[in-house]
Amino acid sequence: MAFLQNLSDDQIAILGCCGALAVSFGLMMVSYHFGRIVRGEHATERVGNAPAAGVDHTVGEPQERRRAA
């Protein structure tokens, strides 16, 4: 802890913020994985592509309309 005596107040504050971000990220990861275990979800169940809302993918536009002016 001797190295902390050579740091300025601003540097100590930055280290504290980085530590708080690291702890909150770790807590978020634990919470996310614990929630998936409780719900019984597996990684393969959430893979896939969802179509955009309100877009009809079955009908394409003719190429003549898509050309730049």
PQR file of N, CA, C, O and H, with PARSE charges and radii, in Angstrom:
ATOM      1  N   MET A   1       0.807  -1.202   0.000 -0.4000 1.5000
ATOM      2  CA  MET A   1       0.000   0.000   0.000 -0.0000 2.0000
ATOM      3  C   MET A   1       0.848   1.264   0.000  0.5500 1.7000
ATOM      4  O   MET A   1       0.322   2.375   0.060 -0.5500 1.4000
ATOM      5  N   ALA A   2       2.152   1.090  -0.066 -0.4000 1.5000
ATOM      6  CA  ALA A   2       3.031   2.258  -0.068 -0.0000 2.0000
ATOM      7  C   ALA A   2       2.900   3.045  -1.369  0.5500 1.7000
ATOM      8  O   ALA A   2       3.132   4.254  -1.390 -0.5500 1.4000
ATOM      9  H   ALA A   2       2.580   0.187  -0.115  0.4000 1.0000
ATOM     10  N   PHE A   3       2.530   2.364  -2.454 -0.4000 1.5000
ATOM     11  CA  PHE A   3       2.411   3.064  -3.732 -0.0000 2.0000
ATOM     12  C   PHE A   3       1.248   4.046  -3.729  0.5500 1.7000
ATOM     13  O   PHE A   3       1.261   4.995  -4.513 -0.5500 1.4000
ATOM     14  H   PHE A   3       2.341   1.382  -2.437  0.4000 1.0000
ATOM     15  N   LEU A   4       0.243   3.857  -2.878 -0.4000 1.5000
ATOM     16  CA  LEU A   4      -0.886   4.776  -2.819 -0.0000 2.0000
ATOM     17  C   LEU A   4      -0.498   6.122  -2.217  0.5500 1.7000
ATOM     18  O   LEU A   4      -1.170   7.125  -2.456 -0.5500 1.4000
ATOM     19  H   LEU A   4       0.232   3.086  -2.241  0.4000 1.0000
ATOM     20  N   GLN A   5       0.567   6.148  -1.449 -0.4000 1.5000
ATOM     21  CA  GLN A   5       1.010   7.402  -0.841 -0.0000 2.0000
ATOM     22  C   GLN A   5       1.619   8.341  -1.881  0.5500 1.7000
ATOM     23  O   GLN A   5       1.666   9.552  -1.662 -0.5500 1.4000
ATOM     24  H   GLN A   5       1.112   5.333  -1.255  0.4000 1.0000
ATOM     25  N   ASN A   6       2.082   7.808  -2.997 -0.4000 1.5000
ATOM     26  CA  ASN A   6       2.699   8.638  -4.029 -0.0000 2.0000
ATOM     27  C   ASN A   6       1.682   9.166  -5.035  0.5500 1.7000
ATOM     28  O   ASN A   6       2.033   9.999  -5.871 -0.5500 1.4000
ATOM     29  H   ASN A   6       2.044   6.824  -3.175  0.4000 1.0000
ATOM     30  N   LEU A   7       0.440   8.710  -4.981 -0.4000 1.5000
ATOM     31  CA  LEU A   7      -0.581   9.134  -5.933 -0.0000 2.0000
ATOM     32  C   LEU A   7      -1.294  10.383  -5.442  0.5500 1.7000
ATOM     33  O   LEU A   7      -1.430  10.605  -4.239 -0.5500 1.4000
ATOM     34  H   LEU A   7       0.154   8.033  -4.302  0.4000 1.0000
ATOM     35  N   SER A   8      -1.746  11.195  -6.392 -0.4000 1.5000
ATOM     36  CA  SER A   8      -2.516  12.383  -6.030 -0.0000 2.0000
ATOM     37  C   SER A   8      -3.956  11.976  -5.727  0.5500 1.7000
ATOM     38  O   SER A   8      -4.349  10.830  -5.950 -0.5500 1.4000
ATOM     39  H   SER A   8      -1.635  11.014  -7.369  0.4000 1.0000
ATOM     40  N   ASP A   9      -4.727  12.915  -5.224 -0.4000 1.5000
ATOM     41  CA  ASP A   9      -6.131  12.638  -4.908 -0.0000 2.0000
ATOM     42  C   ASP A   9      -6.923  12.262  -6.154  0.5500 1.7000
ATOM     43  O   ASP A   9      -7.776  11.375  -6.108 -0.5500 1.4000
ATOM     44  H   ASP A   9      -4.408  13.846  -5.043  0.4000 1.0000
ATOM     45  N   ASP A  10      -6.642  12.934  -7.264 -0.4000 1.5000
ATOM     46  CA  ASP A  10      -7.345  12.627  -8.509 -0.0000 2.0000
ATOM     47  C   ASP A  10      -7.038  11.207  -8.992  0.5500 1.7000
ATOM     48  O   ASP A  10      -7.931  10.500  -9.458 -0.5500 1.4000
ATOM     49  H   ASP A  10      -5.950  13.655  -7.302  0.4000 1.0000
ATOM     50  N   GLN A  11      -5.800  10.803  -8.882 -0.4000 1.5000
ATOM     51  CA  GLN A  11      -5.413   9.463  -9.310 -0.0000 2.0000
ATOM     52  C   GLN A  11      -6.048   8.390  -8.435  0.5500 1.7000
ATOM     53  O   GLN A  11      -6.446   7.336  -8.930 -0.5500 1.4000
ATOM     54  H   GLN A  11      -5.074  11.377  -8.504  0.4000 1.0000
ATOM     55  N   ILE A  12      -6.141   8.653  -7.158 -0.4000 1.5000
ATOM     56  CA  ILE A  12      -6.802   7.711  -6.247 -0.0000 2.0000
ATOM     57  C   ILE A  12      -8.290   7.625  -6.569  0.5500 1.7000
ATOM     58  O   ILE A  12      -8.879   6.545  -6.515 -0.5500 1.4000
ATOM     59  H   ILE A  12      -5.818   9.510  -6.756  0.4000 1.0000
ATOM     60  N   ALA A  13      -8.900   8.765  -6.907 -0.4000 1.5000
ATOM     61  CA  ALA A  13     -10.316   8.767  -7.267 -0.0000 2.0000
ATOM     62  C   ALA A  13     -10.552   7.974  -8.550  0.5500 1.7000
ATOM     63  O   ALA A  13     -11.539   7.245  -8.654 -0.5500 1.4000
ATOM     64  H   ALA A  13      -8.422   9.642  -6.951  0.4000 1.0000
ATOM     65  N   ILE A  14      -9.657   8.112  -9.523 -0.4000 1.5000
ATOM     66  CA  ILE A  14      -9.787   7.358 -10.773 -0.0000 2.0000
ATOM     67  C   ILE A  14      -9.646   5.866 -10.505  0.5500 1.7000
ATOM     68  O   ILE A  14     -10.403   5.065 -11.054 -0.5500 1.4000
ATOM     69  H   ILE A  14      -8.856   8.705  -9.438  0.4000 1.0000
ATOM     70  N   LEU A  15      -8.695   5.485  -9.676 -0.4000 1.5000
ATOM     71  CA  LEU A  15      -8.549   4.075  -9.308 -0.0000 2.0000
ATOM     72  C   LEU A  15      -9.794   3.553  -8.595  0.5500 1.7000
ATOM     73  O   LEU A  15     -10.214   2.419  -8.825 -0.5500 1.4000
ATOM     74  H   LEU A  15      -8.079   6.135  -9.230  0.4000 1.0000
ATOM     75  N   GLY A  16     -10.376   4.373  -7.738 -0.4000 1.5000
ATOM     76  CA  GLY A  16     -11.604   3.971  -7.046 -0.0000 2.0000
ATOM     77  C   GLY A  16     -12.760   3.777  -8.008  0.5500 1.7000
ATOM     78  O   GLY A  16     -13.543   2.840  -7.861 -0.5500 1.4000
ATOM     79  H   GLY A  16     -10.035   5.294  -7.551  0.4000 1.0000
ATOM     80  N   CYS A  17     -12.870   4.660  -8.994 -0.4000 1.5000
ATOM     81  CA  CYS A  17     -13.942   4.516 -10.000 -0.0000 2.0000
ATOM     82  C   CYS A  17     -13.740   3.267 -10.844  0.5500 1.7000
ATOM     83  O   CYS A  17     -14.695   2.543 -11.122 -0.5500 1.4000
ATOM     84  H   CYS A  17     -12.234   5.422  -9.114  0.4000 1.0000
ATOM     85  N   CYS A  18     -12.509   3.012 -11.248 -0.4000 1.5000
ATOM     86  CA  CYS A  18     -12.232   1.799 -12.028 -0.0000 2.0000
ATOM     87  C   CYS A  18     -12.524   0.550 -11.202  0.5500 1.7000
ATOM     88  O   CYS A  18     -13.050  -0.432 -11.725 -0.5500 1.4000
ATOM     89  H   CYS A  18     -11.733   3.600 -11.022  0.4000 1.0000
ATOM     90  N   GLY A  19     -12.189   0.583  -9.936 -0.4000 1.5000
ATOM     91  CA  GLY A  19     -12.499  -0.552  -9.063 -0.0000 2.0000
ATOM     92  C   GLY A  19     -13.999  -0.745  -8.906  0.5500 1.7000
ATOM     93  O   GLY A  19     -14.482  -1.877  -8.895 -0.5500 1.4000
ATOM     94  H   GLY A  19     -11.761   1.381  -9.511  0.4000 1.0000
ATOM     95  N   ALA A  20     -14.744   0.364  -8.782 -0.4000 1.5000
ATOM     96  CA  ALA A  20     -16.196   0.264  -8.656 -0.0000 2.0000
ATOM     97  C   ALA A  20     -16.818  -0.290  -9.932  0.5500 1.7000
ATOM     98  O   ALA A  20     -17.759  -1.080  -9.866 -0.5500 1.4000
ATOM     99  H   ALA A  20     -14.351   1.283  -8.791  0.4000 1.0000
ATOM    100  N   LEU A  21     -16.304   0.115 -11.097 -0.4000 1.5000
ATOM    101  CA  LEU A  21     -16.797  -0.425 -12.361 -0.0000 2.0000
ATOM    102  C   LEU A  21     -16.505  -1.917 -12.464  0.5500 1.7000
ATOM    103  O   LEU A  21     -17.353  -2.685 -12.919 -0.5500 1.4000
ATOM    104  H   LEU A  21     -15.539   0.757 -11.151  0.4000 1.0000
ATOM    105  N   ALA A  22     -15.322  -2.330 -12.050 -0.4000 1.5000
ATOM    106  CA  ALA A  22     -14.972  -3.744 -12.106 -0.0000 2.0000
ATOM    107  C   ALA A  22     -15.866  -4.570 -11.182  0.5500 1.7000
ATOM    108  O   ALA A  22     -16.318  -5.650 -11.561 -0.5500 1.4000
ATOM    109  H   ALA A  22     -14.633  -1.707 -11.680  0.4000 1.0000
ATOM    110  N   VAL A  23     -16.119  -4.075  -9.986 -0.4000 1.5000
ATOM    111  CA  VAL A  23     -16.976  -4.795  -9.045 -0.0000 2.0000
ATOM    112  C   VAL A  23     -18.406  -4.864  -9.564  0.5500 1.7000
ATOM    113  O   VAL A  23     -19.046  -5.910  -9.458 -0.5500 1.4000
ATOM    114  H   VAL A  23     -15.752  -3.198  -9.678  0.4000 1.0000
ATOM    115  N   SER A  24     -18.921  -3.767 -10.124 -0.4000 1.5000
ATOM    116  CA  SER A  24     -20.294  -3.778 -10.635 -0.0000 2.0000
ATOM    117  C   SER A  24     -20.419  -4.687 -11.855  0.5500 1.7000
ATOM    118  O   SER A  24     -21.446  -5.346 -12.023 -0.5500 1.4000
ATOM    119  H   SER A  24     -18.401  -2.917 -10.210  0.4000 1.0000
ATOM    120  N   PHE A  25     -19.401  -4.737 -12.706 -0.4000 1.5000
ATOM    121  CA  PHE A  25     -19.422  -5.649 -13.848 -0.0000 2.0000
ATOM    122  C   PHE A  25     -19.420  -7.094 -13.370  0.5500 1.7000
ATOM    123  O   PHE A  25     -20.153  -7.928 -13.901 -0.5500 1.4000
ATOM    124  H   PHE A  25     -18.567  -4.202 -12.570  0.4000 1.0000
ATOM    125  N   GLY A  26     -18.604  -7.390 -12.377 -0.4000 1.5000
ATOM    126  CA  GLY A  26     -18.586  -8.750 -11.832 -0.0000 2.0000
ATOM    127  C   GLY A  26     -19.911  -9.141 -11.221  0.5500 1.7000
ATOM    128  O   GLY A  26     -20.370 -10.269 -11.400 -0.5500 1.4000
ATOM    129  H   GLY A  26     -18.008  -6.713 -11.945  0.4000 1.0000
ATOM    130  N   LEU A  27     -20.534  -8.223 -10.501 -0.4000 1.5000
ATOM    131  CA  LEU A  27     -21.844  -8.491  -9.911 -0.0000 2.0000
ATOM    132  C   LEU A  27     -22.897  -8.693 -10.990  0.5500 1.7000
ATOM    133  O   LEU A  27     -23.773  -9.547 -10.851 -0.5500 1.4000
ATOM    134  H   LEU A  27     -20.162  -7.306 -10.355  0.4000 1.0000
ATOM    135  N   MET A  28     -22.818  -7.912 -12.064 -0.4000 1.5000
ATOM    136  CA  MET A  28     -23.759  -8.069 -13.170 -0.0000 2.0000
ATOM    137  C   MET A  28     -23.600  -9.436 -13.819  0.5500 1.7000
ATOM    138  O   MET A  28     -24.600 -10.082 -14.131 -0.5500 1.4000
ATOM    139  H   MET A  28     -22.107  -7.219 -12.177  0.4000 1.0000
ATOM    140  N   MET A  29     -22.376  -9.890 -14.028 -0.4000 1.5000
ATOM    141  CA  MET A  29     -22.151 -11.194 -14.648 -0.0000 2.0000
ATOM    142  C   MET A  29     -22.656 -12.321 -13.759  0.5500 1.7000
ATOM    143  O   MET A  29     -23.272 -13.267 -14.251 -0.5500 1.4000
ATOM    144  H   MET A  29     -21.563  -9.365 -13.774  0.4000 1.0000
ATOM    145  N   VAL A  30     -22.405 -12.234 -12.460 -0.4000 1.5000
ATOM    146  CA  VAL A  30     -22.897 -13.257 -11.539 -0.0000 2.0000
ATOM    147  C   VAL A  30     -24.423 -13.269 -11.540  0.5500 1.7000
ATOM    148  O   VAL A  30     -25.031 -14.339 -11.562 -0.5500 1.4000
ATOM    149  H   VAL A  30     -21.905 -11.466 -12.060  0.4000 1.0000
ATOM    150  N   SER A  31     -25.039 -12.106 -11.516 -0.4000 1.5000
ATOM    151  CA  SER A  31     -26.492 -12.013 -11.515 -0.0000 2.0000
ATOM    152  C   SER A  31     -27.081 -12.572 -12.804  0.5500 1.7000
ATOM    153  O   SER A  31     -28.090 -13.275 -12.769 -0.5500 1.4000
ATOM    154  H   SER A  31     -24.545 -11.237 -11.498  0.4000 1.0000
ATOM    155  N   TYR A  32     -26.466 -12.268 -13.935 -0.4000 1.5000
ATOM    156  CA  TYR A  32     -26.955 -12.758 -15.231 -0.0000 2.0000
ATOM    157  C   TYR A  32     -26.900 -14.274 -15.288  0.5500 1.7000
ATOM    158  O   TYR A  32     -27.879 -14.915 -15.671 -0.5500 1.4000
ATOM    159  H   TYR A  32     -25.646 -11.697 -13.964  0.4000 1.0000
ATOM    160  N   HIS A  33     -25.762 -14.859 -14.911 -0.4000 1.5000
ATOM    161  CA  HIS A  33     -25.627 -16.307 -14.991 -0.0000 2.0000
ATOM    162  C   HIS A  33     -26.474 -17.007 -13.944  0.5500 1.7000
ATOM    163  O   HIS A  33     -27.018 -18.079 -14.210 -0.5500 1.4000
ATOM    164  H   HIS A  33     -24.967 -14.339 -14.601  0.4000 1.0000
ATOM    165  N   PHE A  34     -26.596 -16.433 -12.775 -0.4000 1.5000
ATOM    166  CA  PHE A  34     -27.448 -17.033 -11.744 -0.0000 2.0000
ATOM    167  C   PHE A  34     -28.914 -16.995 -12.173  0.5500 1.7000
ATOM    168  O   PHE A  34     -29.648 -17.953 -11.931 -0.5500 1.4000
ATOM    169  H   PHE A  34     -26.155 -15.562 -12.559  0.4000 1.0000
ATOM    170  N   GLY A  35     -29.347 -15.913 -12.800 -0.4000 1.5000
ATOM    171  CA  GLY A  35     -30.720 -15.822 -13.278 -0.0000 2.0000
ATOM    172  C   GLY A  35     -31.024 -16.833 -14.363  0.5500 1.7000
ATOM    173  O   GLY A  35     -32.120 -17.391 -14.400 -0.5500 1.4000
ATOM    174  H   GLY A  35     -28.750 -15.135 -12.996  0.4000 1.0000
ATOM    175  N   ARG A  36     -30.061 -17.079 -15.253 -0.4000 1.5000
ATOM    176  CA  ARG A  36     -30.263 -18.086 -16.297 -0.0000 2.0000
ATOM    177  C   ARG A  36     -30.355 -19.472 -15.698  0.5500 1.7000
ATOM    178  O   ARG A  36     -31.135 -20.298 -16.172 -0.5500 1.4000
ATOM    179  H   ARG A  36     -29.170 -16.625 -15.223  0.4000 1.0000
ATOM    180  N   ILE A  37     -29.574 -19.744 -14.667 -0.4000 1.5000
ATOM    181  CA  ILE A  37     -29.620 -21.055 -14.020 -0.0000 2.0000
ATOM    182  C   ILE A  37     -30.971 -21.249 -13.346  0.5500 1.7000
ATOM    183  O   ILE A  37     -31.563 -22.324 -13.438 -0.5500 1.4000
ATOM    184  H   ILE A  37     -28.941 -19.073 -14.282  0.4000 1.0000
ATOM    185  N   VAL A  38     -31.460 -20.220 -12.673 -0.4000 1.5000
ATOM    186  CA  VAL A  38     -32.745 -20.317 -11.975 -0.0000 2.0000
ATOM    187  C   VAL A  38     -33.883 -20.536 -12.969  0.5500 1.7000
ATOM    188  O   VAL A  38     -34.788 -21.328 -12.705 -0.5500 1.4000
ATOM    189  H   VAL A  38     -30.979 -19.347 -12.598  0.4000 1.0000
ATOM    190  N   ARG A  39     -33.848 -19.840 -14.115 -0.4000 1.5000
ATOM    191  CA  ARG A  39     -34.899 -19.997 -15.121 -0.0000 2.0000
ATOM    192  C   ARG A  39     -34.732 -21.265 -15.940  0.5500 1.7000
ATOM    193  O   ARG A  39     -35.662 -21.668 -16.638 -0.5500 1.4000
ATOM    194  H   ARG A  39     -33.113 -19.196 -14.330  0.4000 1.0000
ATOM    195  N   GLY A  40     -33.577 -21.901 -15.875 -0.4000 1.5000
ATOM    196  CA  GLY A  40     -33.331 -23.131 -16.610 -0.0000 2.0000
ATOM    197  C   GLY A  40     -33.055 -22.908 -18.080  0.5500 1.7000
ATOM    198  O   GLY A  40     -33.330 -23.795 -18.887 -0.5500 1.4000
ATOM    199  H   GLY A  40     -32.821 -21.574 -15.308  0.4000 1.0000
ATOM    200  N   GLU A  41     -32.525 -21.765 -18.459 -0.4000 1.5000
ATOM    201  CA  GLU A  41     -32.227 -21.485 -19.855 -0.0000 2.0000
ATOM    202  C   GLU A  41     -30.869 -22.053 -20.223  0.5500 1.7000
ATOM    203  O   GLU A  41     -29.958 -22.133 -19.399 -0.5500 1.4000
ATOM    204  H   GLU A  41     -32.302 -21.043 -17.804  0.4000 1.0000
ATOM    205  N   HIS A  42     -30.758 -22.444 -21.487 -0.4000 1.5000
ATOM    206  CA  HIS A  42     -29.490 -22.907 -22.024 -0.0000 2.0000
ATOM    207  C   HIS A  42     -29.055 -21.948 -23.116  0.5500 1.7000
ATOM    208  O   HIS A  42     -29.877 -21.213 -23.665 -0.5500 1.4000
ATOM    209  H   HIS A  42     -31.498 -22.379 -22.157  0.4000 1.0000
ATOM    210  N   ALA A  43     -27.783 -21.950 -23.431 -0.4000 1.5000
ATOM    211  CA  ALA A  43     -27.253 -21.008 -24.418 -0.0000 2.0000
ATOM    212  C   ALA A  43     -27.840 -21.253 -25.804  0.5500 1.7000
ATOM    213  O   ALA A  43     -27.996 -20.303 -26.571 -0.5500 1.4000
ATOM    214  H   ALA A  43     -27.116 -22.547 -22.986  0.4000 1.0000
ATOM    215  N   THR A  44     -28.170 -22.500 -26.148 -0.4000 1.5000
ATOM    216  CA  THR A  44     -28.651 -22.796 -27.489 -0.0000 2.0000
ATOM    217  C   THR A  44     -30.087 -22.351 -27.705  0.5500 1.7000
ATOM    218  O   THR A  44     -30.520 -22.243 -28.852 -0.5500 1.4000
ATOM    219  H   THR A  44     -28.043 -23.272 -25.525  0.4000 1.0000
ATOM    220  N   GLU A  45     -30.835 -22.091 -26.648 -0.4000 1.5000
ATOM    221  CA  GLU A  45     -32.230 -21.688 -26.787 -0.0000 2.0000
ATOM    222  C   GLU A  45     -32.378 -20.250 -27.271  0.5500 1.7000
ATOM    223  O   GLU A  45     -33.433 -19.900 -27.801 -0.5500 1.4000
ATOM    224  H   GLU A  45     -30.483 -22.179 -25.717  0.4000 1.0000
ATOM    225  N   ARG A  46     -31.371 -19.413 -27.111 -0.4000 1.5000
ATOM    226  CA  ARG A  46     -31.509 -17.997 -27.412 -0.0000 2.0000
ATOM    227  C   ARG A  46     -30.853 -17.621 -28.739  0.5500 1.7000
ATOM    228  O   ARG A  46     -30.783 -16.436 -29.064 -0.5500 1.4000
ATOM    229  H   ARG A  46     -30.515 -19.698 -26.681  0.4000 1.0000
ATOM    230  N   VAL A  47     -30.380 -18.577 -29.504 -0.4000 1.5000
ATOM    231  CA  VAL A  47     -29.698 -18.283 -30.758 -0.0000 2.0000
ATOM    232  C   VAL A  47     -30.729 -18.226 -31.877  0.5500 1.7000
ATOM    233  O   VAL A  47     -31.594 -19.098 -31.971 -0.5500 1.4000
ATOM    234  H   VAL A  47     -30.437 -19.540 -29.240  0.4000 1.0000
ATOM    235  N   GLY A  48     -30.645 -17.216 -32.718 -0.4000 1.5000
ATOM    236  CA  GLY A  48     -31.544 -17.108 -33.851 -0.0000 2.0000
ATOM    237  C   GLY A  48     -31.668 -15.672 -34.300  0.5500 1.7000
ATOM    238  O   GLY A  48     -31.189 -14.750 -33.640 -0.5500 1.4000
ATOM    239  H   GLY A  48     -29.943 -16.508 -32.642  0.4000 1.0000
ATOM    240  N   ASN A  49     -32.314 -15.499 -35.425 -0.4000 1.5000
ATOM    241  CA  ASN A  49     -32.532 -14.169 -35.975 -0.0000 2.0000
ATOM    242  C   ASN A  49     -34.017 -13.864 -35.948  0.5500 1.7000
ATOM    243  O   ASN A  49     -34.835 -14.676 -36.379 -0.5500 1.4000
ATOM    244  H   ASN A  49     -32.703 -16.248 -35.961  0.4000 1.0000
ATOM    245  N   ALA A  50     -34.356 -12.710 -35.449 -0.4000 1.5000
ATOM    246  CA  ALA A  50     -35.748 -12.266 -35.427 -0.0000 2.0000
ATOM    247  C   ALA A  50     -35.952 -11.279 -36.566  0.5500 1.7000
ATOM    248  O   ALA A  50     -35.119 -10.392 -36.760 -0.5500 1.4000
ATOM    249  H   ALA A  50     -33.691 -12.050 -35.098  0.4000 1.0000
ATOM    250  N   PRO A  51     -37.028 -11.406 -37.320 -0.5600 1.5000
ATOM    251  CA  PRO A  51     -37.270 -10.448 -38.394  0.2800 2.0000
ATOM    252  C   PRO A  51     -37.632  -9.081 -37.831  0.5500 1.7000
ATOM    253  O   PRO A  51     -38.169  -8.970 -36.729 -0.5500 1.4000
ATOM    254  N   ALA A  52     -37.333  -8.054 -38.596 -0.4000 1.5000
ATOM    255  CA  ALA A  52     -37.662  -6.692 -38.176 -0.0000 2.0000
ATOM    256  C   ALA A  52     -39.177  -6.512 -38.185  0.5500 1.7000
ATOM    257  O   ALA A  52     -39.867  -7.042 -39.056 -0.5500 1.4000
ATOM    258  H   ALA A  52     -36.897  -8.143 -39.491  0.4000 1.0000
ATOM    259  N   ALA A  53     -39.679  -5.774 -37.230 -0.4000 1.5000
ATOM    260  CA  ALA A  53     -41.120  -5.557 -37.123 -0.0000 2.0000
ATOM    261  C   ALA A  53     -41.609  -4.684 -38.274  0.5500 1.7000
ATOM    262  O   ALA A  53     -41.000  -3.661 -38.588 -0.5500 1.4000
ATOM    263  H   ALA A  53     -39.118  -5.343 -36.523  0.4000 1.0000
ATOM    264  N   GLY A  54     -42.694  -5.087 -38.892 -0.4000 1.5000
ATOM    265  CA  GLY A  54     -43.311  -4.284 -39.933 -0.0000 2.0000
ATOM    266  C   GLY A  54     -42.637  -4.354 -41.286  0.5500 1.7000
ATOM    267  O   GLY A  54     -42.976  -3.576 -42.177 -0.5500 1.4000
ATOM    268  H   GLY A  54     -43.189  -5.918 -38.637  0.4000 1.0000
ATOM    269  N   VAL A  55     -41.682  -5.271 -41.470 -0.4000 1.5000
ATOM    270  CA  VAL A  55     -40.983  -5.397 -42.741 -0.0000 2.0000
ATOM    271  C   VAL A  55     -41.375  -6.721 -43.369  0.5500 1.7000
ATOM    272  O   VAL A  55     -41.277  -7.771 -42.735 -0.5500 1.4000
ATOM    273  H   VAL A  55     -41.406  -5.904 -40.746  0.4000 1.0000
ATOM    274  N   ASP A  56     -41.819  -6.667 -44.618 -0.4000 1.5000
ATOM    275  CA  ASP A  56     -42.195  -7.869 -45.339 -0.0000 2.0000
ATOM    276  C   ASP A  56     -40.975  -8.366 -46.112  0.5500 1.7000
ATOM    277  O   ASP A  56     -40.564  -7.741 -47.090 -0.5500 1.4000
ATOM    278  H   ASP A  56     -41.898  -5.814 -45.133  0.4000 1.0000
ATOM    279  N   HIS A  57     -40.396  -9.484 -45.680 -0.4000 1.5000
ATOM    280  CA  HIS A  57     -39.186 -10.006 -46.296 -0.0000 2.0000
ATOM    281  C   HIS A  57     -39.487 -10.910 -47.481  0.5500 1.7000
ATOM    282  O   HIS A  57     -38.559 -11.345 -48.162 -0.5500 1.4000
ATOM    283  H   HIS A  57     -40.730  -9.992 -44.886  0.4000 1.0000
ATOM    284  N   THR A  58     -40.742 -11.204 -47.745 -0.4000 1.5000
ATOM    285  CA  THR A  58     -41.069 -12.113 -48.839 -0.0000 2.0000
ATOM    286  C   THR A  58     -41.133 -11.400 -50.176  0.5500 1.7000
ATOM    287  O   THR A  58     -40.965 -12.042 -51.213 -0.5500 1.4000
ATOM    288  H   THR A  58     -41.496 -10.851 -47.191  0.4000 1.0000
ATOM    289  N   VAL A  59     -41.366 -10.111 -50.189 -0.4000 1.5000
ATOM    290  CA  VAL A  59     -41.490  -9.357 -51.434 -0.0000 2.0000
ATOM    291  C   VAL A  59     -40.296  -8.424 -51.555  0.5500 1.7000
ATOM    292  O   VAL A  59     -40.080  -7.564 -50.701 -0.5500 1.4000
ATOM    293  H   VAL A  59     -41.503  -9.590 -49.347  0.4000 1.0000
ATOM    294  N   GLY A  60     -39.517  -8.600 -52.626 -0.4000 1.5000
ATOM    295  CA  GLY A  60     -38.361  -7.738 -52.842 -0.0000 2.0000
ATOM    296  C   GLY A  60     -38.682  -6.661 -53.851  0.5500 1.7000
ATOM    297  O   GLY A  60     -39.589  -6.815 -54.668 -0.5500 1.4000
ATOM    298  H   GLY A  60     -39.693  -9.299 -53.320  0.4000 1.0000
ATOM    299  N   GLU A  61     -37.943  -5.577 -53.796 -0.4000 1.5000
ATOM    300  CA  GLU A  61     -38.135  -4.495 -54.750 -0.0000 2.0000
ATOM    301  C   GLU A  61     -37.397  -4.816 -56.043  0.5500 1.7000
ATOM    302  O   GLU A  61     -36.333  -5.434 -55.999 -0.5500 1.4000
ATOM    303  H   GLU A  61     -37.205  -5.452 -53.132  0.4000 1.0000
ATOM    304  N   PRO A  62     -37.929  -4.416 -57.181 -0.5600 1.5000
ATOM    305  CA  PRO A  62     -37.201  -4.605 -58.442  0.2800 2.0000
ATOM    306  C   PRO A  62     -35.899  -3.814 -58.418  0.5500 1.7000
ATOM    307  O   PRO A  62     -35.805  -2.766 -57.780 -0.5500 1.4000
ATOM    308  N   GLN A  63     -34.909  -4.329 -59.116 -0.4000 1.5000
ATOM    309  CA  GLN A  63     -33.588  -3.687 -59.130 -0.0000 2.0000
ATOM    310  C   GLN A  63     -33.629  -2.293 -59.762  0.5500 1.7000
ATOM    311  O   GLN A  63     -32.820  -1.437 -59.406 -0.5500 1.4000
ATOM    312  H   GLN A  63     -34.985  -5.180 -59.635  0.4000 1.0000
ATOM    313  N   GLU A  64     -34.560  -2.052 -60.695 -0.4000 1.5000
ATOM    314  CA  GLU A  64     -34.622  -0.740 -61.325 -0.0000 2.0000
ATOM    315  C   GLU A  64     -34.942   0.354 -60.326  0.5500 1.7000
ATOM    316  O   GLU A  64     -34.461   1.477 -60.473 -0.5500 1.4000
ATOM    317  H   GLU A  64     -35.217  -2.747 -60.984  0.4000 1.0000
ATOM    318  N   ARG A  65     -35.740   0.058 -59.316 -0.4000 1.5000
ATOM    319  CA  ARG A  65     -36.098   1.059 -58.319 -0.0000 2.0000
ATOM    320  C   ARG A  65     -34.960   1.338 -57.352  0.5500 1.7000
ATOM    321  O   ARG A  65     -34.922   2.405 -56.738 -0.5500 1.4000
ATOM    322  H   ARG A  65     -36.131  -0.855 -59.197  0.4000 1.0000
ATOM    323  N   ARG A  66     -34.051   0.417 -57.208 -0.4000 1.5000
ATOM    324  CA  ARG A  66     -33.008   0.546 -56.209 -0.0000 2.0000
ATOM    325  C   ARG A  66     -31.783   1.279 -56.744  0.5500 1.7000
ATOM    326  O   ARG A  66     -30.863   1.553 -55.974 -0.5500 1.4000
ATOM    327  H   ARG A  66     -34.082  -0.449 -57.707  0.4000 1.0000
ATOM    328  N   ARG A  67     -31.735   1.601 -58.010 -0.4000 1.5000
ATOM    329  CA  ARG A  67     -30.571   2.284 -58.577 -0.0000 2.0000
ATOM    330  C   ARG A  67     -30.520   3.731 -58.105  0.5500 1.7000
ATOM    331  O   ARG A  67     -31.543   4.369 -57.859 -0.5500 1.4000
ATOM    332  H   ARG A  67     -32.483   1.378 -58.637  0.4000 1.0000
ATOM    333  N   ALA A  68     -29.309   4.214 -57.989 -0.4000 1.5000
ATOM    334  CA  ALA A  68     -29.119   5.620 -57.628 -0.0000 2.0000
ATOM    335  C   ALA A  68     -29.477   6.516 -58.798  0.5500 1.7000
ATOM    336  O   ALA A  68     -29.331   6.113 -59.952 -0.5500 1.4000
ATOM    337  H   ALA A  68     -28.477   3.695 -58.189  0.4000 1.0000
ATOM    338  N   ALA A  69     -29.940   7.718 -58.522 -0.4000 1.5000
ATOM    339  CA  ALA A  69     -30.353   8.636 -59.598 -0.0000 2.0000
ATOM    340  C   ALA A  69     -29.174   9.213 -60.331  0.5500 1.7000
ATOM    341  O   ALA A  69     -29.350  10.000 -61.261 -0.5500 1.4000
ATOM    342  H   ALA A  69     -30.058   8.045 -57.584  0.4000 1.0000
TER
END
